[in-house]
Amino acid sequence: MSFKSIVSQKSFWKSVILLGVSFLVIYNFVSMLFEYGGIEIAAFFNERTEDGKLFRFILGQFVAALAYGFIIAFGQFKMKEKENTRNK
């Protein structure tokens, strides 16, 4: 499988989204715990979205999720391809 054949699969993009969203949830939760010492959801999001930073926060979260999901999913699909090639 080439790059083009991997990214053209619907299951690849489902994996990208699932991994990206999972990464965001875990990353934001851990960040909140380290910064506030507990679960302070309102304070966490208020600090990141105040003073007109909402768009930047959403865009940053979207780009981070897409990048992480894409890299990890691509690696998984590539490894699966190598495994299938060896087993043939």
A tleap script that builds the chain and sets N, CA, C and O, in Angstrom:
source leaprc.protein.ff14SB
mol = sequence {
  NMET SER PHE LYS SER ILE VAL SER GLN LYS
  SER PHE TRP LYS SER VAL ILE LEU LEU GLY
  VAL SER PHE LEU VAL ILE TYR ASN PHE VAL
  SER MET LEU PHE GLU TYR GLY GLY ILE GLU
  ILE ALA ALA PHE PHE ASN GLU ARG THR GLU
  ASP GLY LYS LEU PHE ARG PHE ILE LEU GLY
  GLN PHE VAL ALA ALA LEU ALA TYR GLY PHE
  ILE ILE ALA PHE GLY GLN PHE LYS MET LYS
  GLU LYS GLU ASN THR ARG ASN CLYS
}
set mol.1.N position { 0.836 -1.182 0.000 }
set mol.1.CA position { 0.000 0.000 0.000 }
set mol.1.C position { 0.881 1.246 0.000 }
set mol.1.O position { 1.872 1.332 0.726 }
set mol.2.N position { 0.510 2.156 -0.793 }
set mol.2.CA position { 1.228 3.424 -0.823 }
set mol.2.C position { 0.500 4.444 0.055 }
set mol.2.O position { -0.579 4.182 0.587 }
set mol.3.N position { 1.114 5.590 0.186 }
set mol.3.CA position { 0.515 6.670 0.968 }
set mol.3.C position { -0.889 6.975 0.467 }
set mol.3.O position { -1.829 7.105 1.251 }
set mol.4.N position { -1.014 7.087 -0.843 }
set mol.4.CA position { -2.300 7.449 -1.445 }
set mol.4.C position { -3.371 6.393 -1.172 }
set mol.4.O position { -4.524 6.729 -0.902 }
set mol.5.N position { -2.993 5.130 -1.241 }
set mol.5.CA position { -3.980 4.074 -1.010 }
set mol.5.C position { -4.405 4.001 0.449 }
set mol.5.O position { -5.545 3.648 0.751 }
set mol.6.N position { -3.486 4.334 1.357 }
set mol.6.CA position { -3.834 4.322 2.783 }
set mol.6.C position { -4.784 5.459 3.109 }
set mol.6.O position { -5.807 5.238 3.757 }
set mol.7.N position { -4.465 6.677 2.673 }
set mol.7.CA position { -5.301 7.819 3.036 }
set mol.7.C position { -6.625 7.844 2.283 }
set mol.7.O position { -7.509 8.627 2.631 }
set mol.8.N position { -6.783 7.016 1.270 }
set mol.8.CA position { -8.051 6.972 0.545 }
set mol.8.C position { -9.055 6.005 1.182 }
set mol.8.O position { -10.208 5.934 0.757 }
set mol.9.N position { -8.616 5.268 2.192 }
set mol.9.CA position { -9.508 4.323 2.866 }
set mol.9.C position { -10.372 5.035 3.896 }
set mol.9.O position { -9.892 5.876 4.655 }
set mol.10.N position { -11.652 4.685 3.909 }
set mol.10.CA position { -12.579 5.280 4.870 }
set mol.10.C position { -12.210 4.881 6.304 }
set mol.10.O position { -12.334 5.686 7.227 }
set mol.11.N position { -11.758 3.643 6.482 }
set mol.11.CA position { -11.398 3.173 7.823 }
set mol.11.C position { -10.187 3.926 8.381 }
set mol.11.O position { -10.062 4.085 9.595 }
set mol.12.N position { -9.301 4.387 7.504 }
set mol.12.CA position { -8.155 5.174 7.948 }
set mol.12.C position { -8.629 6.471 8.599 }
set mol.12.O position { -8.162 6.829 9.681 }
set mol.13.N position { -9.541 7.167 7.954 }
set mol.13.CA position { -10.016 8.445 8.479 }
set mol.13.C position { -10.856 8.269 9.738 }
set mol.13.O position { -10.871 9.147 10.600 }
set mol.14.N position { -11.552 7.144 9.849 }
set mol.14.CA position { -12.263 6.853 11.098 }
set mol.14.C position { -11.269 6.689 12.233 }
set mol.14.O position { -11.498 7.169 13.343 }
set mol.15.N position { -10.164 6.010 11.952 }
set mol.15.CA position { -9.117 5.834 12.954 }
set mol.15.C position { -8.484 7.171 13.326 }
set mol.15.O position { -8.211 7.420 14.500 }
set mol.16.N position { -8.250 8.029 12.342 }
set mol.16.CA position { -7.671 9.348 12.599 }
set mol.16.C position { -8.565 10.121 13.566 }
set mol.16.O position { -8.079 10.703 14.536 }
set mol.17.N position { -9.855 10.125 13.304 }
set mol.17.CA position { -10.791 10.868 14.153 }
set mol.17.C position { -10.857 10.263 15.549 }
set mol.17.O position { -10.802 10.990 16.541 }
set mol.18.N position { -10.974 8.945 15.636 }
set mol.18.CA position { -11.063 8.282 16.934 }
set mol.18.C position { -9.796 8.512 17.761 }
set mol.18.O position { -9.879 8.840 18.945 }
set mol.19.N position { -8.640 8.343 17.149 }
set mol.19.CA position { -7.383 8.552 17.862 }
set mol.19.C position { -7.197 10.022 18.245 }
set mol.19.O position { -6.722 10.323 19.340 }
set mol.20.N position { -7.570 10.932 17.348 }
set mol.20.CA position { -7.439 12.354 17.625 }
set mol.20.C position { -8.304 12.804 18.788 }
set mol.20.O position { -7.842 13.527 19.671 }
set mol.21.N position { -9.547 12.381 18.789 }
set mol.21.CA position { -10.461 12.761 19.878 }
set mol.21.C position { -9.997 12.139 21.193 }
set mol.21.O position { -10.023 12.793 22.236 }
set mol.22.N position { -9.575 10.886 21.144 }
set mol.22.CA position { -9.062 10.236 22.355 }
set mol.22.C position { -7.850 10.979 22.899 }
set mol.22.O position { -7.734 11.189 24.107 }
set mol.23.N position { -6.947 11.376 22.005 }
set mol.23.CA position { -5.770 12.136 22.406 }
set mol.23.C position { -6.174 13.445 23.080 }
set mol.23.O position { -5.628 13.798 24.126 }
set mol.24.N position { -7.130 14.168 22.485 }
set mol.24.CA position { -7.550 15.452 23.057 }
set mol.24.C position { -8.130 15.296 24.449 }
set mol.24.O position { -7.816 16.073 25.351 }
set mol.25.N position { -8.966 14.303 24.621 }
set mol.25.CA position { -9.590 14.092 25.933 }
set mol.25.C position { -8.520 13.791 26.978 }
set mol.25.O position { -8.502 14.393 28.052 }
set mol.26.N position { -7.634 12.863 26.657 }
set mol.26.CA position { -6.595 12.477 27.615 }
set mol.26.C position { -5.625 13.641 27.861 }
set mol.26.O position { -5.283 13.929 29.008 }
set mol.27.N position { -5.190 14.299 26.803 }
set mol.27.CA position { -4.235 15.409 26.932 }
set mol.27.C position { -4.815 16.549 27.776 }
set mol.27.O position { -4.149 17.058 28.678 }
set mol.28.N position { -6.048 16.944 27.483 }
set mol.28.CA position { -6.659 18.044 28.234 }
set mol.28.C position { -6.915 17.655 29.687 }
set mol.28.O position { -6.766 18.486 30.582 }
set mol.29.N position { -7.293 16.416 29.929 }
set mol.29.CA position { -7.528 15.947 31.292 }
set mol.29.C position { -6.233 15.963 32.098 }
set mol.29.O position { -6.206 16.446 33.230 }
set mol.30.N position { -5.159 15.433 31.511 }
set mol.30.CA position { -3.870 15.407 32.202 }
set mol.30.C position { -3.352 16.836 32.418 }
set mol.30.O position { -2.822 17.149 33.484 }
set mol.31.N position { -3.506 17.693 31.413 }
set mol.31.CA position { -3.091 19.094 31.558 }
set mol.31.C position { -3.838 19.768 32.698 }
set mol.31.O position { -3.249 20.507 33.486 }
set mol.32.N position { -5.128 19.511 32.779 }
set mol.32.CA position { -5.941 20.094 33.836 }
set mol.32.C position { -5.474 19.600 35.208 }
set mol.32.O position { -5.374 20.381 36.155 }
set mol.33.N position { -5.194 18.324 35.305 }
set mol.33.CA position { -4.740 17.780 36.589 }
set mol.33.C position { -3.413 18.396 37.024 }
set mol.33.O position { -3.237 18.727 38.197 }
set mol.34.N position { -2.484 18.550 36.089 }
set mol.34.CA position { -1.185 19.120 36.437 }
set mol.34.C position { -1.276 20.608 36.765 }
set mol.34.O position { -0.621 21.081 37.694 }
set mol.35.N position { -2.083 21.346 36.007 }
set mol.35.CA position { -2.153 22.791 36.203 }
set mol.35.C position { -3.000 23.203 37.398 }
set mol.35.O position { -2.676 24.172 38.084 }
set mol.36.N position { -4.078 22.478 37.651 }
set mol.36.CA position { -5.011 22.880 38.710 }
set mol.36.C position { -5.010 21.929 39.904 }
set mol.36.O position { -5.636 22.219 40.924 }
set mol.37.N position { -4.327 20.818 39.789 }
set mol.37.CA position { -4.263 19.873 40.892 }
set mol.37.C position { -5.553 19.110 41.110 }
set mol.37.O position { -5.727 18.483 42.155 }
set mol.38.N position { -6.440 19.146 40.168 }
set mol.38.CA position { -7.710 18.438 40.271 }
set mol.38.C position { -8.552 18.686 39.043 }
set mol.38.O position { -8.077 19.214 38.038 }
set mol.39.N position { -9.804 18.297 39.137 }
set mol.39.CA position { -10.719 18.450 38.010 }
set mol.39.C position { -11.422 19.797 38.135 }
set mol.39.O position { -12.364 19.954 38.912 }
set mol.40.N position { -10.953 20.752 37.364 }
set mol.40.CA position { -11.498 22.116 37.344 }
set mol.40.C position { -11.851 22.461 35.898 }
set mol.40.O position { -11.189 23.292 35.275 }
set mol.41.N position { -12.883 21.831 35.373 }
set mol.41.CA position { -13.214 21.958 33.954 }
set mol.41.C position { -13.548 23.397 33.578 }
set mol.41.O position { -13.060 23.899 32.566 }
set mol.42.N position { -14.357 24.050 34.364 }
set mol.42.CA position { -14.764 25.427 34.041 }
set mol.42.C position { -13.569 26.366 34.014 }
set mol.42.O position { -13.415 27.149 33.077 }
set mol.43.N position { -12.730 26.295 35.027 }
set mol.43.CA position { -11.553 27.169 35.087 }
set mol.43.C position { -10.584 26.864 33.946 }
set mol.43.O position { -10.008 27.776 33.353 }
set mol.44.N position { -10.411 25.593 33.647 }
set mol.44.CA position { -9.506 25.171 32.580 }
set mol.44.C position { -9.927 25.772 31.240 }
set mol.44.O position { -9.109 26.369 30.539 }
set mol.45.N position { -11.197 25.614 30.887 }
set mol.45.CA position { -11.661 26.116 29.595 }
set mol.45.C position { -11.844 27.636 29.582 }
set mol.45.O position { -11.636 28.273 28.549 }
set mol.46.N position { -12.229 28.220 30.714 }
set mol.46.CA position { -12.336 29.682 30.775 }
set mol.46.C position { -10.983 30.335 30.531 }
set mol.46.O position { -10.887 31.318 29.797 }
set mol.47.N position { -9.944 29.794 31.143 }
set mol.47.CA position { -8.608 30.365 30.971 }
set mol.47.C position { -8.144 30.272 29.518 }
set mol.47.O position { -7.492 31.188 29.015 }
set mol.48.N position { -8.469 29.192 28.856 }
set mol.48.CA position { -8.005 28.988 27.479 }
set mol.48.C position { -8.848 29.707 26.429 }
set mol.48.O position { -8.404 29.890 25.296 }
set mol.49.N position { -10.053 30.113 26.798 }
set mol.49.CA position { -10.935 30.741 25.809 }
set mol.49.C position { -11.247 32.204 26.117 }
set mol.49.O position { -11.975 32.843 25.357 }
set mol.50.N position { -10.720 32.746 27.201 }
set mol.50.CA position { -11.000 34.145 27.539 }
set mol.50.C position { -10.208 35.087 26.643 }
set mol.50.O position { -9.258 34.678 25.976 }
set mol.51.N position { -10.604 36.330 26.635 }
set mol.51.CA position { -9.922 37.387 25.873 }
set mol.51.C position { -9.821 37.076 24.387 }
set mol.51.O position { -8.801 37.365 23.761 }
set mol.52.N position { -10.858 36.495 23.824 }
set mol.52.CA position { -10.883 36.248 22.388 }
set mol.52.C position { -10.016 35.091 21.926 }
set mol.52.O position { -9.685 35.009 20.743 }
set mol.53.N position { -9.641 34.194 22.830 }
set mol.53.CA position { -8.790 33.071 22.451 }
set mol.53.C position { -9.578 31.817 22.085 }
set mol.53.O position { -8.991 30.748 21.916 }
set mol.54.N position { -10.887 31.932 21.960 }
set mol.54.CA position { -11.713 30.762 21.662 }
set mol.54.C position { -11.350 30.153 20.313 }
set mol.54.O position { -11.154 28.942 20.205 }
set mol.55.N position { -11.261 31.004 19.274 }
set mol.55.CA position { -10.945 30.494 17.940 }
set mol.55.C position { -9.572 29.828 17.924 }
set mol.55.O position { -9.402 28.754 17.346 }
set mol.56.N position { -8.602 30.465 18.557 }
set mol.56.CA position { -7.247 29.905 18.606 }
set mol.56.C position { -7.236 28.575 19.349 }
set mol.56.O position { -6.543 27.641 18.943 }
set mol.57.N position { -8.000 28.484 20.435 }
set mol.57.CA position { -8.078 27.240 21.206 }
set mol.57.C position { -8.686 26.124 20.371 }
set mol.57.O position { -8.150 25.016 20.322 }
set mol.58.N position { -9.803 26.413 19.715 }
set mol.58.CA position { -10.472 25.393 18.898 }
set mol.58.C position { -9.589 24.973 17.735 }
set mol.58.O position { -9.456 23.781 17.461 }
set mol.59.N position { -8.989 25.927 17.052 }
set mol.59.CA position { -8.114 25.611 15.927 }
set mol.59.C position { -6.907 24.795 16.386 }
set mol.59.O position { -6.527 23.826 15.728 }
set mol.60.N position { -6.315 25.175 17.490 }
set mol.60.CA position { -5.172 24.436 18.029 }
set mol.60.C position { -5.526 23.011 18.396 }
set mol.60.O position { -4.767 22.083 18.119 }
set mol.61.N position { -6.684 22.838 19.023 }
set mol.61.CA position { -7.136 21.506 19.401 }
set mol.61.C position { -7.404 20.657 18.161 }
set mol.61.O position { -7.052 19.479 18.119 }
set mol.62.N position { -8.029 21.262 17.155 }
set mol.62.CA position { -8.339 20.547 15.919 }
set mol.62.C position { -7.060 20.113 15.193 }
set mol.62.O position { -6.952 18.968 14.754 }
set mol.63.N position { -6.104 21.020 15.070 }
set mol.63.CA position { -4.844 20.708 14.379 }
set mol.63.C position { -4.066 19.643 15.142 }
set mol.63.O position { -3.523 18.721 14.534 }
set mol.64.N position { -4.007 19.759 16.463 }
set mol.64.CA position { -3.292 18.769 17.274 }
set mol.64.C position { -3.932 17.393 17.147 }
set mol.64.O position { -3.233 16.391 16.999 }
set mol.65.N position { -5.260 17.342 17.204 }
set mol.65.CA position { -5.960 16.060 17.085 }
set mol.65.C position { -5.736 15.454 15.710 }
set mol.65.O position { -5.484 14.255 15.592 }
set mol.66.N position { -5.826 16.267 14.679 }
set mol.66.CA position { -5.635 15.766 13.317 }
set mol.66.C position { -4.206 15.258 13.122 }
set mol.66.O position { -4.001 14.185 12.553 }
set mol.67.N position { -3.230 16.014 13.586 }
set mol.67.CA position { -1.830 15.610 13.422 }
set mol.67.C position { -1.542 14.313 14.177 }
set mol.67.O position { -0.957 13.385 13.618 }
set mol.68.N position { -1.945 14.248 15.430 }
set mol.68.CA position { -1.693 13.055 16.229 }
set mol.68.C position { -2.421 11.849 15.637 }
set mol.68.O position { -1.822 10.790 15.451 }
set mol.69.N position { -3.699 12.008 15.345 }
set mol.69.CA position { -4.481 10.905 14.788 }
set mol.69.C position { -3.922 10.426 13.461 }
set mol.69.O position { -3.862 9.222 13.208 }
set mol.70.N position { -3.511 11.364 12.610 }
set mol.70.CA position { -2.982 11.005 11.299 }
set mol.70.C position { -1.679 10.215 11.439 }
set mol.70.O position { -1.509 9.177 10.801 }
set mol.71.N position { -0.769 10.702 12.266 }
set mol.71.CA position { 0.531 10.039 12.421 }
set mol.71.C position { 0.364 8.630 12.986 }
set mol.71.O position { 0.941 7.675 12.464 }
set mol.72.N position { -0.416 8.503 14.042 }
set mol.72.CA position { -0.581 7.200 14.679 }
set mol.72.C position { -1.353 6.242 13.768 }
set mol.72.O position { -0.957 5.086 13.621 }
set mol.73.N position { -2.436 6.697 13.162 }
set mol.73.CA position { -3.222 5.831 12.277 }
set mol.73.C position { -2.403 5.405 11.068 }
set mol.73.O position { -2.472 4.249 10.650 }
set mol.74.N position { -1.634 6.318 10.505 }
set mol.74.CA position { -0.811 5.963 9.351 }
set mol.74.C position { 0.209 4.897 9.740 }
set mol.74.O position { 0.437 3.949 8.989 }
set mol.75.N position { 0.814 5.051 10.899 }
set mol.75.CA position { 1.760 4.042 11.379 }
set mol.75.C position { 1.105 2.688 11.569 }
set mol.75.O position { 1.688 1.659 11.229 }
set mol.76.N position { -0.104 2.684 12.110 }
set mol.76.CA position { -0.819 1.426 12.310 }
set mol.76.C position { -1.152 0.756 10.985 }
set mol.76.O position { -0.978 -0.453 10.833 }
set mol.77.N position { -1.627 1.537 10.036 }
set mol.77.CA position { -1.981 0.979 8.737 }
set mol.77.C position { -0.739 0.481 8.002 }
set mol.77.O position { -0.786 -0.547 7.327 }
set mol.78.N position { 0.362 1.203 8.130 }
set mol.78.CA position { 1.607 0.791 7.481 }
set mol.78.C position { 2.127 -0.505 8.100 }
set mol.78.O position { 2.598 -1.388 7.384 }
set mol.79.N position { 2.044 -0.624 9.423 }
set mol.79.CA position { 2.484 -1.853 10.099 }
set mol.79.C position { 1.613 -3.035 9.682 }
set mol.79.O position { 2.113 -4.139 9.467 }
set mol.80.N position { 0.314 -2.795 9.571 }
set mol.80.CA position { -0.605 -3.834 9.130 }
set mol.80.C position { -0.249 -4.307 7.727 }
set mol.80.O position { -0.310 -5.497 7.421 }
set mol.81.N position { 0.121 -3.356 6.887 }
set mol.81.CA position { 0.530 -3.673 5.516 }
set mol.81.C position { 1.784 -4.547 5.497 }
set mol.81.O position { 1.853 -5.523 4.750 }
set mol.82.N position { 2.766 -4.197 6.312 }
set mol.82.CA position { 3.995 -4.989 6.381 }
set mol.82.C position { 3.721 -6.383 6.887 }
set mol.82.O position { 4.290 -7.351 6.383 }
set mol.83.N position { 2.847 -6.502 7.887 }
set mol.83.CA position { 2.474 -7.803 8.430 }
set mol.83.C position { 1.819 -8.667 7.377 }
set mol.83.O position { 2.140 -9.848 7.249 }
set mol.84.N position { 0.902 -8.085 6.620 }
set mol.84.CA position { 0.221 -8.826 5.560 }
set mol.84.C position { 1.180 -9.257 4.468 }
set mol.84.O position { 1.026 -10.337 3.897 }
set mol.85.N position { 2.164 -8.431 4.172 }
set mol.85.CA position { 3.156 -8.744 3.141 }
set mol.85.C position { 4.032 -9.917 3.600 }
set mol.85.O position { 4.347 -10.800 2.803 }
set mol.86.N position { 4.422 -9.930 4.862 }
set mol.86.CA position { 5.256 -11.025 5.399 }
set mol.86.C position { 4.514 -12.344 5.428 }
set mol.86.O position { 5.104 -13.400 5.197 }
set mol.87.N position { 3.210 -12.289 5.715 }
set mol.87.CA position { 2.420 -13.522 5.863 }
set mol.87.C position { 2.023 -14.136 4.531 }
set mol.87.O position { 1.514 -15.257 4.506 }
set mol.88.N position { 2.237 -13.448 3.440 }
set mol.88.CA position { 1.855 -13.990 2.133 }
set mol.88.C position { 2.873 -14.942 1.593 }
set mol.88.O position { 2.695 -15.482 0.501 }
savepdb mol mol.pdb
quit
